[in-house]
Amino acid sequence: MANSVSGDSVVDRVVRVIAAFPEGVLVLPLSELAARAQLPLTTAHRLVRQLASHGLLELGAGGSVRLGLRLWELVNRNSPTLALRDAAMPFMEDIQQVLNQNVNLAVLDGWDALFVERLHRRGSVTNRAQIAGRMPVHVSSAGLALMAGQPADVQVEYLRQFSDPAGKLAPEDLRALLQDSAEQGFAALAGVVDPDTWAIAVPVRDAKNRTVAALGVVVPPREMRLHALVPALQTAARGIGRQLHEERNPTQFHSPEFL
């Protein structure tokens, strides 16, 4: 693959172009896209035209650029999270009906919880988790539930590199949180992302008892009833795990940690 003068490959530059769109932004001027991708304007223009010819980007009036439907089609057709989302959705809908609160589903990607599904109830508390959005492991109950279920070597590496930008959490404190989550079978955080919410998450395990996802809810403090919330989540998580095991689709879901 040909490299640029700076040493980055064509693939590197293409990824930077596609990743340059911020969350919630559908259209960017070509000049801003080039700046965000850290590319010369002429290079960005050439790559955008090539990607647009394949439907991965779309060129609009005045040099505007948007993500193309072909990109959405390919990602959604072949995403490894499809089996997980299909298995989880009936259980997430049941949880939302029973608890009447926001429900989310996340997988571990690197040192982040990556949210792959989310059900929102009008009038409920703020839920910062967004589909395809990320949160660092240490600030989300889903992240803690996911990391607490990883093999020891993964946890050791995570704690080795961990630092809290806010300076509020030391590695030894995080180690204790992970241990508590593993022993209790759930993770709970109060007011970390939003001061008016509690977040609770439980692990979803596959047939080999590996933690492949986390199922969680976000509730106001007045509705923080662990004795009711945790069993409901754990029952749903077991159901999702069974459904994944019974899924006959040859494209089975596995956590990125096990690929």
N, C-alpha and C positions, 0 to 999 in steps of 0.2 A: 504494500500500500504506500503510495507516494507521500512523502513528508513535505511540509512547508519549510521555509527558511528557519523558522523558530523551532523546528523539530517535531511538531505535532502532526499526526497523520490526518488523512481525509476523514476517517471515522471520528477522530477526536473533534474535528471542526464541525462535522454534521451533528454530533451529539450536543455540542455547545449551542448550535443554532436552535435545535429543537427544545433544549432545556432552558433557553433564554426567556421563554414566556413565563412570567410570574403567575402564581396562583390567582385565578379569577380574571386574568387578563386574556381576552380572546384575540385582540388585534394589536399589532405593534408597527410603528413606522419602520421602514427598512433601516434607517440610520440608527434608531434606538436598538433595534435587534442586533445590528453589527456591534454596537458598543457593549451591549450585555453579553454577547458571545465572544467579546475581545478579539474581533476580527476586523481587518481592513474592509472598508465599505465595498470595494470591488470584489473581494473574496466572498463576502457575505451575499452580495447580489448574485454571483455566479452559483453558489451553493443553493440559494433560495430558488433560483430558476430551475436547477436540476431536480430539486426535491418537489417542486410544484409540478414538474412534468410527470412525476409518479403519483401525484395526488396526496403527497405527505404534507405539503403546505399549499396555501392558496394565495395568489397575488391579487390585490385589490386596487382600487383607484388611488392615485396619488402615491403609489409605492408602499401601500400598507400590506402587511403580511399576517396571515392567520394560519393556525394548525388545520390541516386538511382532514376530511372525513375518512380518507384511506388509512391514515394513521390510527384513528379511533377504531376503524373496522379491524385492522390487523391485531391491535392490542387486545380488543375484546373477544376476538375469535379464538385466539391462541393463549390467552393469559392463564398461567397455572393457578390463579386464584378462582377461576370460574367454578371448579368443582366444589371448592370450599364455600363460596358464596351461595351456590345452589343448595348445598347441604344445610347451610346455616339459616337461610332466609325463613323457613317455616318456624323454626325455633325462636328466631329473633322477633318475628311477628307475635308469637305467643307471649314472649317476655314483655313486649311493649303493651299488649293488651292487659296482662296481669298486673304489671307494675305501673303502667301508664307513664313511663318515662323514656328518655332517650336511650337507645341501645346501639352499641358499636361492636365491630369485629376487626381485629388487627392481627398482623403477622410481624415477625421480627425480620428486619432488613438492616444488616449491619448493627449499629448501636441505636437504631430508631425503631419505634413502633410505627408501622405503616398501616393506615386504616383502609380496609378494602370494602367495607360496607358500613352503613349508618342509617338508622331509622330515627326520624325526628318527630316529636309530637308538638303541635302548636300549643303555645302557652307554657311549655316546660322550661326548665332552666337552660341557660346557655351551655351549649356543647361545642367546645372548640375543635373537636375531632371532625375532620372533613374527609370525604372519600378521596383517596390518593394523597391525603395529607400525612405529614409525619410529625411525630413528637419524640424528643429524646427519651430513652428508656426511663431515666430517673424522675421525669416530671409527669408520667402517666401511669395509672394503675395497670393499664394493658401492658405497658412496657415492663413493669416490674413482674407481672404474672408470667410474661413470656420469658424474661431473662432468668427468673427463679427456676424455670423448668429446663434450662439448657444444661448440657454436660459441664462438668467441673472445669475443663480446660477453656471452654468458651467464657465462663464467668470470670475465671482468673485473668484472661486477656482483657475482658471488658473492664474489670476493676483496675488493672494495671495502667490502662490508658485514660481512665476516667478523671475528669476535672469538671467542676461545676462553675460555669461562667458567672453565676450569681454569687458564688463564694459561700453558699449556705449549707452545702452538703459535702462532707468529707468522705473519702472512699470507705473508711471503716463504718460510717453511718449507713452508707448504701449497702455495704455487705450485710449489716444487721437487718435492713429492710428486706433484702433478698432472702435471707434465712427465715425471717418471719413469714414471708409470703409462701415459701416452700412448705413450711411446717403447718401453716393454717389452711393452705389450699386456696387462698385468694389474696389479692392485694387491694388495699384501700388507701386513698390519699384525700386529704381534706384541704380544699382551698389553694392548691398549688398552682393550677392554671387559672382558675377563677375563684375568688374568695367566697362566693356564695354557692359553691357546689361541693359535693362529695362524689368521688369516682371509685367504683368497685369493679374489679375484673377477676375472672377465673380462667385457668388454662383449659384449652381444648386439646385433647390428646388423641393420637392415632392408635392403630391396633397394636403398635409396638411400645405404647405408653410414652411416646415422644410428644413434647409440647409443640404443636404446629400452629396454634393460633390462641388468641385471647378474646373472650366474650365479656363485654362490660356494660355497665349502665352509669349514667350521670344523674344524680338526684340532688334536690335541695337538702340542707342540713336537717330540716324538720322531718324529712322522710327517710333519714338514714337509719334503717332497721336491719342490721346485719343478720339477725335471726330469720328474717323473711327473704331478704335480697340474695344472700349467699346460696341457700339451698335451691332457690329457683334458678339461679344462674348455673349452678353446678349440674342440676338435672338437665338443663338445656345443653350444656357443654358436652355431657355424656351422650346425649341424643345426636349431636352434630358429629361426634367421634364415631358413633356406630354407623351413621349415614355415610361418612367418608369410607369406612371399612367395607360397606356393602355396595358402594358405588362401582358399577361395572364398566364405566368409561375407562378406556386404557390410559387416558391422560390423568393420572392420579395427582392430587395435590400433595406437595411435600413442603415443609418449611425450607427457606433458603439455606438454613444451617445444615441441611442434610442432602443438598443437591451435589 
